[in-house]
Amino acid sequence: MIAATDGRASAAPRKPRALLVLLILSAALNLCFIGGALWLRTHEPPRTPIRPREFADELKLTPQQRTGFEQYFHLMRARAQLMRAELDPIISQAWAEIAKPQPDQKQIDQDFEQAASKRHAFAHDATQTTLTFLATLSPEQRQKFVTLLREHKAPWMHR
């Protein structure tokens, strides 16, 4: 009887040990996966911003188009700066409210709704301004403009 008890006692720890090993391996693999995902995200090659002069050169603009592009560029940069200036205090106010021990959900919602509304208005104005400028370009230049914007960060978004 003692031999049978010893046999059961020695077999019992093996199951939890095997389960523990599997859990450790699973955790290690999950950590490696998460670490790899984070590494890829942080080591992604940055999109190279293209400068306005380079942008205009890439599009092969005529002198008249170049003047229109410079006006477009300055208007878009001014609007982007204005949008940041208007949104930063609203977003800061919302985060300050979130940080309070008893945050006012209604105020937070109003702040983020106001910020979203201002972003929407900016996007609408930017779209109209861009379409007006694009109307001055040839179909090839228009396609190149869109490609440059999608491949590179918009030059007017730099501070």
C-alpha positions, -999 to +999 in steps of 0.1 A: +000+000+000+028+023+007+043+016-027+010+025-044+008+057-025+043+066-034+036+059-070+006+083-070+025+110-051+053+110-076+029+111-106+008+140-093+035+167-094+043+159-130+009+172-143+011+206-126+048+208-136+039+202-173+011+227-171+034+252-155+060+247-182+033+252-209+020+283-192+056+297-190+062+289-227+029+305-236+037+337-216+072+339-232+058+335-267+031+362-260+058+385-246+080+379-277+050+386-300+041+418-281+077+429-280+081+423-317+050+443-325+062+472-303+096+471-319+081+472-354+059+501-345+087+521-329+113+512-356+090+519-385+109+541-410+095+576-407+077+591-436+100+617-449+085+651-451+088+668-484+096+705-484+074+729-504+101+737-530+108+700-535+070+694-537+066+721-564+097+707-583+083+672-582+050+684-597+069+704-624+047+734-619+046+763-643+055+797-628+018+806-625+010+772-608+040+777-585+026+810-573-008+793-567+009+765-549+028+789-526-004+807-518-021+773-512+008+761-490+008+793-468-029+792-464-028+755-454+000+760-430-018+790-414-050+769-410-031+740-395-014+763-370-048+779-362-064+745-357-036+734-333-039+767-314-077+762-311-076+725-303-047+723-278-066+742-250-098+722-255-080+689-254-059+699-224-091+710-206-107+676-214-076+657-200-075+679-170-112+670-163-104+633-168-076+635-143-099+648-115-111+623-088-147+629-099-146+638-136-176+654-152-185+631-180-207+657-196-179+683-197-155+657-211-180+648-239-186+685-247-148+692-249-142+662-272-173+670-293-161+706-297-126+694-307-142+670-332-164+697-346-134+720-351-114+692-368-143+685-391-146+722-401-108+723-407-110+691-429-139+706-448-121+739-455-089+720-463-107+699-488-123+728-505-090+747-507-072+716-520-098+710-547-096+747-558-058+744-561-060+710-578-083+725-605-052+745-617-032+713-623-030+689-652-044+654-646-008+641-643+002+668-618-030+662-599-022+624-596+014+632-586+002+657-560-021+630-544+007+604-545+032+628-528+007+637-501+000+600-494+036+590-494+050+619-475+036+640-447+020+672-459+046+700-459+022+725-442+018+702-412+054+709-400+058+735-373 
